[in-house]
């Protein structure tokens, strides 16, 4: 069902944990509906020098979060903006159809963190849009 890379990133996640004084933080999803992803960015001179994640969800959610952090590390802000769910899935050698939404959340978490970075630093990133709501619930997000 899962590829070797998905299982590896699930059982040995890269860059998992909190980040104090992050330059950008993006949280997507809702605990009442399923997966929640939070991505933290540390940016130096326009380059993502550090990236961490916390995910509440299934193995595919953890694996896509882990891979997403690997894909943005060392990238410029503009390059990170173009890390798509397709790139995450390809880097993991695929996901079951029922788990594609996890890769979409990973893409959205990256973009939400980039948005937060842009807002905190009062800059405009060409092509970056405000984060979308990933569900239609009015409940507040739970801290995880």
N, C-alpha and C positions, 0 to 999 in steps of 0.2 A: 504494500500500500504506500509506504513512504520510501523515498530514496535514501541511500546511504548518507548523503550530505545532509538531508533533513534530520535524520536520526542523530548524526554527529553534532549538529548545531543544537538539537534539543537536549542531548545528554551532556554535551560539553559547550554550553553557550559562551560566546565571546562577548566581552564588554558589558557584562551584566552588573547592575548595581546603580546606586545613586551617584550624583555628582553635585558637590557643593559649588556654589557660585557659577553655575552654568550660564553661558552666554545666551542660550536659547533652550527652551523646554517645550515639547509638544506632547499633548495627551489626547488620544482619540479612543473612541469606543465608550461602552457603558457597562458597568458590572452587572446590572440587572438583565442585560441582554446577552452577555457573553464576554468576549475578549476586551481587554483594555491594554493599550500600549502607551508607554511614556518614553520619549527619547530626549536625551540631554546632549547638548553640543557645547564644546569649548572651541572657540575660534581665535586664532592668532594670525594677524596680517591677512585676513581673508581666506585662510586655510583651516579646515576642520582638523584640529590637532588631537582632540579626544572626543569620544562619543560613547555614551553608556545608554542602557535601556533597563526598564522594569516592565514586565509583562505579566498580566493575570490572564490566563487562558490555556488553551490546549497546546499540545506539543508543536503543532504547526505554527501557532502564534509565537511561541518562544523561538523557534527556528527562524522564522522570517524576521523577527526583531533582531536576532543575533546577526543574521546575514546582512540586514540593512545597515547595521552599524559598521560592519566590515566594508561595505561598499562605499560609504561616505567618508571614512577615515582617510585623511590626506588629500581630499578633494577640495576644490574651491567651493565657495557658496553656490556659484552658478552651476558648477558640475554636479553638486549634490542635489540641486533642484531637479535635475534630469534623471535621478535614480527612480525608476518606475517599478511598479509591481511586477511587470514583465521581467525586468532585469533581476529582481529578487528571485523570482521563480526560476529563471534560467540559471542563476548562480547556484541554486539548490537542486538543479537537475529535475525540476518539476514538482508540482503539488497535485494531490487528488483534486478533482473538480470541486468537491464539497469544501475544500480548504483554500480556494483561491482568494476568498475574502480576507484571509490573514495577510496575504501579500498586499492587498489593497490598503489594509490598516497600516502596514509598515510604510508604504509610500505616503499615506496621509500623515503619519506621525512625523516623518522627516520634514514634510512641508510645513506642518504646524510648528515644529521647532525652528525652522528657518524663518517663519513668520514672526515668532516670538523674538528671535534674534534681531530681525529688521525693526520691529517695534521698539525694542529696548535701545537700539543704537540709532534710531530715527533715520533709517536709510530705506531706499526703495530697491527691491530686487526685481529686475525685469522678468516678467512672466509669473511672479509669485502672487497668488491670490489668498485672501483670508481663508482660514480653515473652514471646512464644511462640517455640518453636523453629520455624524456617522449613524445616528439613529433618530427616532422621532419621539423620544421620551422626555418628559420635563423634570424627571428626578435629577437631583444633583449627583455628580460623580462621587463615588466612594473613594477614600484614600486607600491605597493598597500598599 
